[in-house]
Amino acid sequence: VLNLYDPLPGAVLVAGDRASGKTALLKMMAAATDRMPGADDVQFGVITPAVEEWGALEALPGCMGTWPSSHPSSGDYLARLVAWGQHPHNDGRTVVMLFLDGLDALVLAGGSAAADLRWLLEQGPRRHIWPVATMNAGRLPRFHPTRGLPRPRAGGSAPRPSLARGSPCLTSAGRSTSFLPP
């Protein structure tokens, strides 16, 4: 359970194999924002390489929009979120869930959006902006602080220990992979 008013856990990274249900989980979370107590105070935006997959959720009252990860408009949306998060009149009553479906594609785009993305991943939860990102688990070892991103912190397990090789935060234990905080 994610307490949207407790920034302690930080941004959420969902890593898994291709077609393992990462996007389905994000869609379920987006749909649930409409059924939460205080749903009027919860909004969400989506940055994804497959905008058409999110069409049905754009009709929800809390949906701020869906942006293609390869288009400059996604960087504009990130910049607006950072400005809102840093604004002194942001009283914390409204929560924004930022669904980043395919974090690796967005990071590789670079530019000024990279600095905004880093701020959102590091500072967003303290300002009630919750990045929830997906990434193919096979690409996870390549994404660490040298890429300009915070070190991922995760909990759980995966059935294939080979996915953990080379990652600073994943360790192999027996036949499964344990995802441990650094």
C-alpha positions in Angstrom: 0.0 0.0 0.0 1.3 3.4 -1.0 0.5 6.2 1.4 0.3 9.2 -1.0 1.0 11.6 1.9 4.1 9.9 3.3 7.2 10.7 1.1 9.5 8.2 2.8 9.3 5.4 0.3 10.2 7.7 -2.6 9.5 7.1 -6.3 8.3 3.6 -7.3 10.1 1.6 -9.9 8.3 -1.5 -11.4 10.8 -3.7 -13.2 9.8 -6.9 -14.9 10.3 -9.0 -18.0 8.6 -8.0 -21.3 4.9 -8.6 -21.2 4.9 -9.3 -17.5 2.1 -6.8 -16.7 4.1 -3.6 -15.8 1.8 -1.4 -17.9 -1.3 -3.2 -16.7 -0.3 -2.4 -13.1 0.2 1.3 -13.9 -3.2 1.3 -15.6 -4.8 -0.4 -12.6 -3.3 2.3 -10.3 -4.5 5.1 -12.6 -8.0 3.6 -12.7 -8.0 3.3 -8.9 -7.4 7.0 -8.4 -11.0 7.6 -9.3 -12.2 5.3 -6.5 -10.0 6.6 -3.7 -11.4 8.6 -0.8 -10.7 12.2 -1.7 -10.4 11.3 -5.4 -10.9 15.0 -6.2 -7.5 15.6 -4.7 -5.7 12.9 -6.8 -4.7 13.6 -10.4 -2.4 11.6 -12.7 -0.5 12.1 -15.9 1.1 9.5 -18.2 4.3 9.5 -20.3 4.5 6.5 -22.5 5.8 5.3 -25.9 2.3 3.8 -26.5 -0.3 6.6 -26.0 -3.0 4.6 -27.7 -2.9 2.0 -24.9 -4.0 4.6 -22.3 -7.0 6.1 -24.3 -9.7 4.6 -22.1 -8.2 6.2 -19.0 -8.1 9.7 -20.4 -11.8 10.1 -19.7 -11.3 9.8 -15.9 -11.8 13.1 -14.0 -8.3 13.0 -12.5 -6.4 12.4 -15.8 -4.2 15.4 -16.7 -3.3 13.9 -20.0 -1.1 11.3 -21.8 2.1 12.3 -23.5 4.3 10.4 -25.9 7.7 9.8 -24.4 9.5 10.7 -27.6 7.7 14.0 -28.1 8.9 17.4 -26.6 5.5 17.8 -25.0 6.4 15.2 -22.4 9.4 17.3 -21.4 7.0 20.3 -21.1 4.8 18.3 -18.8 7.7 17.4 -16.6 8.8 21.0 -16.4 5.2 22.0 -15.4 5.2 19.4 -12.7 8.5 20.6 -11.3 7.3 24.2 -11.3 4.1 23.2 -9.5 6.1 21.1 -7.0 8.4 24.0 -6.2 5.7 26.6 -6.0 5.3 28.1 -2.5 1.5 27.8 -2.7 1.6 24.1 -3.3 -0.2 23.2 0.0 0.1 19.4 -0.5 -3.6 18.7 -0.6 -3.5 17.7 -4.3 -1.5 14.6 -5.1 -0.2 14.0 -8.7 0.7 10.5 -9.7 3.2 10.5 -12.6 3.1 7.3 -14.5 6.3 6.8 -16.6 5.7 3.7 -18.7 9.1 2.9 -20.0 11.5 5.0 -17.9 14.5 3.9 -19.9 13.2 5.4 -23.1 12.5 8.7 -21.4 15.9 8.8 -19.8 17.7 8.2 -23.1 15.9 11.2 -24.6 18.1 13.5 -22.5 17.8 17.3 -22.8 16.4 19.6 -20.1 13.7 16.9 -19.4 16.5 14.8 -17.8 17.0 17.4 -15.0 13.3 17.7 -14.4 12.9 13.9 -14.3 15.8 13.7 -11.8 14.1 16.3 -9.6 10.8 14.5 -9.8 12.3 11.2 -8.9 14.3 12.6 -6.0 12.1 15.4 -4.6 8.6 14.7 -6.1 7.2 12.6 -3.3 8.1 15.3 -0.7 5.9 17.7 -2.8 3.1 15.1 -3.4 4.2 14.2 -6.9 4.6 10.4 -7.1 6.6 9.1 -10.0 5.7 5.4 -10.7 7.9 4.1 -13.4 8.3 0.9 -15.3 11.4 -0.6 -16.8 12.3 -3.8 -18.5 14.3 -5.7 -15.9 17.0 -6.7 -18.4 17.8 -3.0 -18.8 17.9 -2.2 -15.0 21.6 -2.9 -14.5 22.5 -0.1 -16.9 20.6 2.6 -14.9 22.3 3.8 -11.8 23.7 7.2 -10.6 26.2 7.5 -13.4 23.3 7.8 -15.8 22.0 10.9 -13.8 19.3 9.0 -12.0 18.9 8.2 -8.3 19.9 4.6 -7.4 16.7 2.5 -7.6 15.4 1.1 -4.3 13.0 -1.8 -4.7 11.7 -4.8 -2.8 10.5 -8.2 -4.2 11.9 -11.0 -6.2 12.2 -12.3 -9.8 12.5 -15.8 -11.0 15.6 -15.3 -13.1 18.8 -14.5 -11.3 20.5 -13.5 -14.5 18.5 -10.3 -14.4 20.5 -9.1 -11.4 23.9 -9.4 -12.9 25.8 -6.1 -12.9 23.2 -4.2 -10.9 24.3 -2.2 -7.9 21.0 -2.9 -6.1 20.1 -6.4 -7.1 21.6 -9.5 -5.6 21.1 -13.1 -6.5 20.0 -15.5 -3.8 19.5 -19.1 -4.9 17.2 -19.6 -7.8 15.5 -16.2 -7.5 16.7 -12.6 -7.6 16.2 -10.5 -4.5 15.7 -6.7 -5.1 17.3 -5.0 -2.1 17.7 -1.4 -1.1 21.4 -0.2 -1.3 
